[in-house]
Amino acid sequence: MTAAAPSKPLSRTPRVRQAYPLDYPLLLCALGLLAFGWVMVTSASMSIAEACCQNPFHYSIRHAIALGLALMLGLMAYSVPSHWWERHGVWLFLVSALVLILVLIPGIGRTVNGATRWIPLGPLNVQPSEFVKLFAILYVAGYLVRHADKVVNQLSGFIRPLVLIGAAALLILMQPDFGTTAVMLATVMGMLFLGGASLLPFIVLLAIVGAGLVTLVIFSPYRLERVVSFLNPWEDPFNSGYQLSQALIAFGRGEWFGVGLGNGIQKQYFLPEAHTDFLASVIGEELGLAGMLVLIAAFVFLSWRAMSIGVRAEALKRPFEAYVAQGIGLWIGLQSFVNLGVNVGILPTKGLTLPFMSYGSNSLMVGCMAVAILLRIDVMLRRVESEARFKRGTPWSQA
């Protein structure tokens, strides 16, 4: 078995130059989450914005500016053909990993609540770990295409990409950012599994990574405290279990249909990080179980749509695009599951944003870039399908 050749730019025949329609359900779902996120960030942040900045719309305005930047970055990502990402994926990942080192240099990285994750650039704080997650997907997708036979048949082919991924994960852990590390590693291992990696080394690696993560929890007092409080937040509801207990109170108050948009109480100084990591709790209180089910359905749809694009790409012999779409689907699904799981108390508390919704410019930018890449892949697949129908003699009006 030989390694698959890198994807090549599609040929442009005179008969196949029409504008192909976008995946509007995917686009509308993503835009809907962005708009809904802005509304909920505004609702969740008005009290604290009034207290700290004397302007109840302080965070809402900043979130709107971040949305504008994210949409611009998404348009730029959409204009980039997939073969460019394939050719430069390694360098994008290496550069983003090197920037992780800058975060840890005193005087460069910015520390907030004990975590050093940002590099201040004027009014914007860049969080490199957010971009590393996306570039890791592009890097691993390209690697799976170039070394398909080694990944399937040789242990070295399975381990080699994990050296770079592991180095980046170590740098992220030093910030510290346990949640981002776990999501990135889980996404990469899922991609390797989809790429045909043997089950035995996959299980061994999972055991090693699991043992390492457990060791970090045991020997890091604050992580152990988070795990213990997650198991029983009511044991110490005013200290280690405070955040989760307040989130659970918010969900309890929401009941079936919520107390109404803007009428939540927990966001008023009771629930910390209400407009960032615990935005889902505000949604649960103000819109109830019905609102949460709609939110979960939207993330399920996004993940399913990305995976279905990957299946189509695989059927059309476009392996790089298939791996990228599947990787993005895994990442969105995992991160949204972890964030919602933390909010409802089925997972330990960790600082992961809710994709497309939580306050934070970097998360919005990377999310818009990911959706833009998916949309570009979908358009490219439509073009390939149209060219295939044309070659088979299907009338152009039906293609």
Secondary structure, DSSP 8 states (H G I E B T S, - for coil): -------------TTS-S-----HHHHHHHHHHHHHHHHHHHHHHHHHHHHHHS-TTHHHHHHHHHHHHHHHHHHHHHTS-HHHHHHHHHHHHHHHHHHHHHHTSTTTSEEETTEEEEEEETTEEE-HHHHHHHHHHHHHHHHHHHTHHHHHH-HHHHHHHHHHHHHHHHHHHTTT-HHHHHHHHHHHHHHHHHTT--HHHHHHHHHHHHHHHHHHHHH-HHHHHHHHHHH-GGGSTTTTTHHHHHHHHHHHHHTTT-S-TT--STTTTTSTTTTTTTHHHHHHHHHHHHHHHHHHHHHHHHHHHHHHHHHHHHHTT-HHHHHHHHHHHHHHHHHHHHHHHHHHTSS-------TTTSS-HHHHHHHHHHHHHHHHHHHHHHHHHHHHHHHTT--GGG-
